[in-house]
């Protein structure tokens, strides 16, 4: 199978293990799973040779990002990492044959990324080939919000073949341990794989926009985008605009819009607590070309909320590694409307902070244990999982008869 593209090599430490890590999973930047795999690969590639296998067997109806580009993917496209990229065939027999070519003696670890709810059958073939080559295997499995029916435990038959399984949620990890029974891989939890943490608030969904002071042009474009929502569905949404202004010109723009009664306008200064309250109450955020030190953007990342950056002609300077970021042309109402629509579809997901990818990669490469081992049911104990400021908490686990890792 031919390589997709040769990328410029990055200088690597001479003392590192030159055997490669093979990472397989969705590859397209039009899906959240594909973008997450890119971030994992980029983090691993800073310290180890990586061979990426892109497995795209279909698209999930809620994952497409066709006209609202990913902020993280835009930044990744500007970087030149020395990982190899291959595209797996759709045919199962051909795919397995190429897995044998791509996983061999030069491979130190084989990693598969699973997203419950899409076609993950290829992972079984991937693990079988890796085991036949004597390569250790890890499956990284996304933990989705409870409102979604698909959970890691639905893949128990496939995941059982891995040496180690890492999910994003401790409860899901314990579900897997119970489902595996006495013969099981090591099961662990890491925050980078968690897309939980946000719940939909009752009533209309709140779309919050932070706009620069007195920017009538941007406000006009935003209102045109909001007015494009059909009358039959407008009662589901409220637009909250935060914008410093003088006089009544900005208020007139809102008053003259078609859906004016569904818009709330605030021109007050905000404290850090106010910003966090806005983010926690909102389904999506929008903001115009935030700076590196933007309080609004950093608070959005801390909260894990999907955020639309209304960009000018230049690429945004923020958002590297943040999978929850989308882009729109701030001068085109159609672009803003499409981005807001995609953001609402992703609104229930809580996205990990950018530093989570580096932390996960370091644990995969350097540490014997990825996280605090989970336990099987017996006597309750308290264990703290590695988490950062966004969700620091003690998680309840259960004491086993034997260590599971």
C-alpha positions as CSV (number, residue, x, y, z in Angstrom):
1,X,0.0,0.0,0.0
2,X,1.4,3.4,-0.9
3,X,2.3,6.0,1.6
4,X,0.0,9.0,1.8
5,X,2.7,11.7,2.2
6,X,6.3,11.9,3.3
7,X,6.7,14.4,6.2
8,X,9.8,16.1,7.2
9,X,11.7,14.4,10.0
10,X,12.2,16.1,13.3
11,X,15.6,15.7,15.0
12,X,15.3,13.0,17.7
13,X,17.4,12.2,20.7
14,X,20.1,9.8,19.8
15,X,19.6,7.6,22.9
16,X,15.9,6.9,22.3
17,X,14.5,3.5,21.3
18,X,14.4,3.6,17.5
19,X,11.8,0.9,17.2
20,X,8.6,2.5,16.1
21,X,5.2,2.7,17.8
22,X,2.3,1.8,15.4
23,X,-0.9,3.7,16.0
24,X,-4.1,2.7,14.2
25,X,-7.4,4.5,14.2
26,X,-9.7,6.9,12.2
27,X,-7.6,9.1,10.0
28,X,-9.7,11.9,8.6
29,X,-9.6,15.4,10.0
30,X,-13.3,15.6,9.3
31,X,-14.2,13.6,12.4
32,X,-13.5,14.1,16.1
33,X,-12.1,10.5,16.4
34,X,-9.6,11.2,13.6
35,X,-8.5,14.5,15.1
36,X,-8.0,12.8,18.5
37,X,-5.8,10.1,16.9
38,X,-3.8,12.9,15.3
39,X,-3.1,14.5,18.6
40,X,-2.0,11.2,20.2
41,X,0.3,10.6,17.2
42,X,1.8,14.1,17.4
43,X,2.5,13.7,21.1
44,X,4.1,10.3,20.7
45,X,6.2,11.5,17.7
46,X,8.0,14.0,19.8
47,X,9.9,11.2,21.5
48,X,9.5,8.1,19.5
49,X,9.3,7.0,15.8
50,X,5.6,6.6,14.9
51,X,3.9,4.7,12.1
52,X,0.3,5.8,11.7
53,X,-2.3,3.6,10.1
54,X,-5.5,5.4,9.1
55,X,-8.6,3.1,9.2
56,X,-11.7,4.9,7.9
57,X,-14.4,2.3,7.3
58,X,-17.3,4.8,7.3
59,X,-18.4,8.0,9.0
60,X,-20.5,8.5,12.1
61,X,-23.5,10.8,11.5
62,X,-22.7,13.1,14.4
63,X,-19.0,13.4,13.8
64,X,-18.7,15.2,10.4
65,X,-16.8,18.5,10.3
66,X,-17.1,19.2,6.6
67,X,-17.5,23.0,6.5
68,X,-16.4,23.9,10.0
69,X,-12.7,23.1,10.1
70,X,-11.1,21.8,13.3
71,X,-8.9,24.3,15.0
72,X,-6.5,21.5,16.2
73,X,-6.3,19.9,12.7
74,X,-5.5,23.3,11.2
75,X,-2.5,23.7,13.5
76,X,-1.4,20.1,13.0
77,X,-1.3,20.7,9.2
78,X,1.3,23.4,9.8
79,X,3.7,21.0,11.6
80,X,6.1,18.6,10.0
81,X,6.5,15.5,12.2
82,X,8.6,12.5,11.2
83,X,5.8,9.9,11.5
84,X,4.9,7.6,8.6
85,X,1.3,7.5,7.4
86,X,-0.5,4.6,5.7
87,X,-4.1,4.1,4.7
88,X,-5.6,0.7,5.5
89,X,-7.8,-0.9,2.8
90,X,-11.5,-1.3,3.4
91,X,-11.4,-5.0,2.5
92,X,-10.8,-7.1,5.6
93,X,-8.4,-9.7,4.0
94,X,-6.3,-7.0,2.3
95,X,-6.3,-4.9,5.5
96,X,-4.9,-7.8,7.6
97,X,-2.3,-8.5,5.0
98,X,-1.0,-4.9,5.2
99,X,-1.2,-5.0,9.0
100,X,1.4,-7.8,8.8
101,X,3.6,-5.6,6.7
102,X,3.3,-2.6,9.0
103,X,3.7,-4.4,12.3
104,X,7.0,-6.3,12.6
105,X,10.3,-6.7,14.3
106,X,10.9,-2.9,14.2
107,X,7.7,-2.3,16.2
108,X,7.9,-1.9,20.0
109,X,4.2,-1.2,20.7
110,X,0.9,-1.4,18.7
111,X,-1.8,1.0,19.7
112,X,-5.4,1.0,18.5
113,X,-7.9,3.8,19.1
114,X,-11.6,2.8,19.5
115,X,-14.7,5.0,19.4
116,X,-17.8,3.1,20.6
117,X,-20.6,3.3,18.1
118,X,-18.5,3.2,14.9
119,X,-17.1,0.2,13.0
120,X,-14.3,-1.2,15.3
121,X,-14.1,-4.7,13.9
122,X,-10.7,-4.0,12.4
123,X,-9.2,-3.8,15.9
124,X,-9.6,-7.5,16.3
125,X,-7.4,-8.1,13.2
126,X,-4.9,-5.5,14.3
127,X,-4.5,-7.1,17.7
128,X,-4.1,-10.6,16.3
129,X,-1.4,-9.5,13.9
130,X,0.5,-7.6,16.6
131,X,0.4,-10.6,18.9
132,X,1.6,-12.9,16.2
133,X,4.6,-10.6,15.8
134,X,5.2,-10.6,19.6
135,X,4.4,-6.9,19.9
136,X,2.7,-5.6,23.1
137,X,-0.8,-4.1,22.4
138,X,-2.8,-1.2,23.9
139,X,-6.3,-0.2,23.0
140,X,-7.2,3.5,23.8
141,X,-11.0,3.7,24.0
142,X,-13.0,7.0,24.1
143,X,-15.5,7.4,27.0
144,X,-18.6,9.1,25.7
145,X,-21.3,11.0,27.6
146,X,-23.9,8.8,29.4
147,X,-26.6,10.1,27.0
148,X,-25.0,8.1,24.3
149,X,-25.8,4.4,24.2
150,X,-22.4,3.3,22.9
151,X,-20.0,2.4,25.7
152,X,-16.6,0.7,25.9
153,X,-18.3,-2.4,27.4
154,X,-20.0,-3.0,24.1
155,X,-16.6,-3.8,22.6
156,X,-15.6,-6.3,25.3
157,X,-15.1,-9.2,22.9
158,X,-12.6,-7.2,20.9
159,X,-10.9,-5.4,23.7
160,X,-10.3,-8.7,25.6
161,X,-7.4,-9.5,23.1
162,X,-5.3,-6.5,24.1
163,X,-2.6,-6.5,26.7
164,X,-3.8,-3.2,28.1
165,X,-7.0,-1.2,27.7
166,X,-7.3,2.5,28.6
167,X,-10.6,4.3,28.8
168,X,-11.4,7.8,29.9
169,X,-13.9,7.1,32.7
170,X,-13.3,5.1,35.9
171,X,-16.9,3.7,36.0
172,X,-16.5,2.4,32.4
173,X,-13.2,0.8,33.4
174,X,-14.9,-1.0,36.2
175,X,-17.6,-2.1,33.9
176,X,-15.0,-3.6,31.6
177,X,-13.3,-5.4,34.4
178,X,-16.5,-7.0,35.5
179,X,-17.4,-8.0,31.9
180,X,-13.9,-9.5,31.2
181,X,-14.1,-11.8,34.2
182,X,-11.1,-13.8,35.3
183,X,-9.2,-13.6,32.0
184,X,-8.7,-9.9,31.2
185,X,-6.1,-7.3,30.0
186,X,-5.0,-4.6,32.4
187,X,-7.7,-1.9,32.5
188,X,-6.9,1.7,33.3
189,X,-8.4,5.2,33.0
190,X,-6.8,8.4,31.7
191,X,-8.4,11.9,31.3
192,X,-7.2,12.3,27.7
193,X,-9.8,9.7,26.6
194,X,-12.7,11.2,28.4
195,X,-15.3,13.1,26.5
196,X,-17.7,13.2,29.4
197,X,-18.2,15.9,32.0
198,X,-20.8,18.2,30.3
199,X,-24.5,17.7,30.7
200,X,-27.2,19.5,28.7
201,X,-29.0,22.1,30.8
202,X,-32.8,22.1,30.9
203,X,-34.6,24.6,28.6
204,X,-33.2,26.2,25.5
205,X,-29.6,25.6,24.6
206,X,-27.4,28.6,25.3
207,X,-25.1,29.9,22.5
208,X,-22.6,32.4,24.0
209,X,-20.6,34.8,21.9
210,X,-17.7,37.0,23.1
211,X,-17.2,39.9,20.6
212,X,-14.7,42.7,20.5
213,X,-15.7,46.1,21.7
214,X,-17.9,48.0,19.3
215,X,-17.5,45.6,16.4
216,X,-20.8,46.2,14.6
217,X,-19.6,44.3,11.5
218,X,-19.0,41.1,13.5
219,X,-22.3,41.5,15.4
220,X,-24.2,41.9,12.2
221,X,-22.7,38.7,10.7
222,X,-23.4,36.8,13.9
223,X,-27.1,38.0,14.0
224,X,-27.5,37.0,10.3
225,X,-26.2,33.5,11.2
226,X,-28.5,33.2,14.2
227,X,-31.5,34.5,12.1
228,X,-30.9,31.6,9.7
229,X,-32.2,29.1,12.3
230,X,-35.7,28.1,11.2
231,X,-38.7,29.5,13.1
232,X,-39.9,26.0,13.9
233,X,-36.7,25.4,15.9
234,X,-35.7,28.8,17.3
235,X,-37.4,28.1,20.7
236,X,-34.7,25.5,21.3
237,X,-32.0,28.2,21.4
238,X,-30.9,31.4,23.2
239,X,-28.0,33.6,21.9
240,X,-26.1,35.4,24.6
241,X,-23.8,38.2,23.4
242,X,-21.1,39.6,25.6
243,X,-19.6,42.8,24.2
244,X,-18.5,46.1,25.5
245,X,-20.1,49.0,23.7
246,X,-21.1,52.7,23.9
247,X,-24.4,54.2,22.8
248,X,-27.2,52.2,21.3
249,X,-25.9,51.2,17.9
250,X,-25.1,47.6,18.9
251,X,-28.4,47.2,20.7
252,X,-30.2,48.4,17.5
253,X,-28.4,45.7,15.4
254,X,-29.9,43.1,17.8
255,X,-33.3,44.8,18.0
256,X,-33.6,44.8,14.2
257,X,-32.8,41.1,13.9
258,X,-35.5,38.5,13.1
259,X,-34.9,36.5,16.3
260,X,-34.3,39.4,18.5
261,X,-36.5,38.1,21.4
262,X,-34.2,35.1,21.6
263,X,-31.1,37.2,22.2
264,X,-29.6,38.4,25.5
265,X,-27.0,41.2,25.4
266,X,-24.5,42.0,28.1
267,X,-21.9,44.8,28.0
268,X,-20.6,44.4,31.6
269,X,-17.0,43.6,32.6
270,X,-16.6,40.0,33.7
271,X,-14.6,38.4,36.5
272,X,-12.9,35.0,36.2
273,X,-15.9,33.6,38.1
274,X,-18.4,35.2,35.6
275,X,-16.5,33.8,32.7
276,X,-16.6,30.3,34.1
277,X,-20.3,30.6,34.9
278,X,-20.9,31.7,31.3
279,X,-19.0,28.7,30.0
280,X,-20.6,26.1,32.3
281,X,-24.1,27.3,31.4
282,X,-23.5,27.4,27.6
283,X,-23.8,24.7,25.0
284,X,-21.3,26.4,22.7
285,X,-19.0,29.4,22.7
286,X,-18.0,31.7,19.9
287,X,-15.2,34.4,20.0
288,X,-13.3,36.5,17.5
289,X,-9.5,35.8,17.0
290,X,-8.6,35.4,20.7
291,X,-5.0,36.2,21.7
292,X,-2.7,33.7,23.5
293,X,-3.6,35.3,26.8
294,X,-7.4,35.4,26.1
295,X,-9.2,34.7,29.4
296,X,-12.3,33.7,27.6
297,X,-10.6,31.1,25.4
298,X,-8.5,29.6,28.3
299,X,-11.6,29.4,30.4
300,X,-13.4,27.6,27.5
301,X,-10.6,25.1,27.3
302,X,-10.6,24.5,31.1
303,X,-14.3,23.8,30.9
304,X,-13.9,21.5,27.9
305,X,-16.7,23.3,25.9
306,X,-16.8,23.3,22.1
307,X,-15.7,26.7,20.9
308,X,-16.0,28.4,17.5
309,X,-13.2,30.9,16.6
310,X,-14.5,33.5,14.2
311,X,-11.3,34.0,12.3
312,X,-10.1,36.7,10.0
313,X,-8.0,36.0,7.0
314,X,-5.1,34.7,9.1
315,X,-5.0,31.4,11.0
316,X,-5.9,31.7,14.7
317,X,-3.0,31.7,17.1
318,X,-4.8,29.7,19.8
319,X,-6.2,26.2,19.8
320,X,-3.2,24.0,19.2
321,X,-4.1,20.6,20.6
322,X,-7.6,21.5,21.6
323,X,-10.0,19.1,19.9
324,X,-13.0,21.0,20.9
325,X,-12.2,24.0,18.7
326,X,-13.8,24.8,15.4
327,X,-13.2,27.6,12.9
328,X,-15.5,29.9,10.9
329,X,-15.0,32.9,8.7
330,X,-16.1,35.8,10.9
331,X,-17.2,37.9,7.9
332,X,-19.5,35.3,6.4
333,X,-22.8,34.6,8.2
334,X,-23.2,31.2,6.3
335,X,-19.8,30.1,7.7
336,X,-20.8,31.1,11.2
337,X,-24.1,29.4,10.9
338,X,-22.6,26.1,9.8
339,X,-19.9,26.2,12.5
340,X,-22.6,26.9,15.2
341,X,-24.7,24.0,13.9
342,X,-21.7,21.6,14.1
343,X,-20.8,22.9,17.5
344,X,-24.3,22.2,18.8
345,X,-24.0,18.6,17.6
346,X,-20.9,18.3,19.7
347,X,-22.2,20.3,22.7
348,X,-22.6,17.4,25.0
349,X,-19.0,16.4,24.7
350,X,-16.5,17.6,27.3
351,X,-13.1,17.9,25.5
352,X,-9.7,17.2,27.2
353,X,-7.2,20.0,27.6
354,X,-4.2,20.0,25.2
355,X,-1.7,19.0,27.8
356,X,-3.6,15.7,28.2
357,X,-2.1,14.3,25.0
358,X,1.5,14.8,26.1
359,X,0.8,13.3,29.5
360,X,-0.8,10.2,27.9
361,X,2.1,9.8,25.5
362,X,4.7,10.1,28.3
363,X,2.9,7.5,30.3
364,X,2.7,5.1,27.3
365,X,6.4,5.5,26.5
366,X,8.1,6.0,29.9
367,X,6.0,4.6,32.6
368,X,5.3,1.0,33.5
369,X,1.8,2.0,34.6
370,X,-0.4,4.4,32.6
371,X,-2.5,5.3,35.6
372,X,-3.5,4.1,39.0
373,X,-4.6,0.5,38.5
374,X,-8.3,-0.1,38.7
375,X,-9.7,-2.8,40.9
376,X,-12.3,-5.6,40.6
377,X,-15.3,-5.7,43.0
378,X,-14.8,-6.7,46.6
379,X,-13.9,-4.2,49.4
380,X,-14.4,-0.5,48.6
381,X,-11.3,1.8,48.8
382,X,-10.6,5.3,47.6
383,X,-8.0,5.9,44.9
384,X,-7.2,9.2,43.2
385,X,-6.8,9.1,39.4
386,X,-4.3,11.5,37.7
387,X,-6.4,14.5,36.7
388,X,-5.7,18.2,36.3
389,X,-7.4,21.3,37.6
390,X,-10.4,20.9,35.3
391,X,-11.6,17.7,37.1
392,X,-9.5,16.9,40.2
393,X,-11.4,14.3,42.2
394,X,-11.2,11.1,44.2
395,X,-12.7,8.1,42.3
396,X,-14.2,5.1,44.1
397,X,-12.8,1.7,43.1
398,X,-13.2,-1.8,44.4
399,X,-10.6,-4.1,45.9
400,X,-9.7,-7.2,43.9
401,X,-8.5,-10.7,44.8
402,X,-5.7,-10.4,42.3
403,X,-3.9,-7.3,40.8
404,X,-5.2,-6.4,37.4
405,X,-2.9,-3.4,36.6
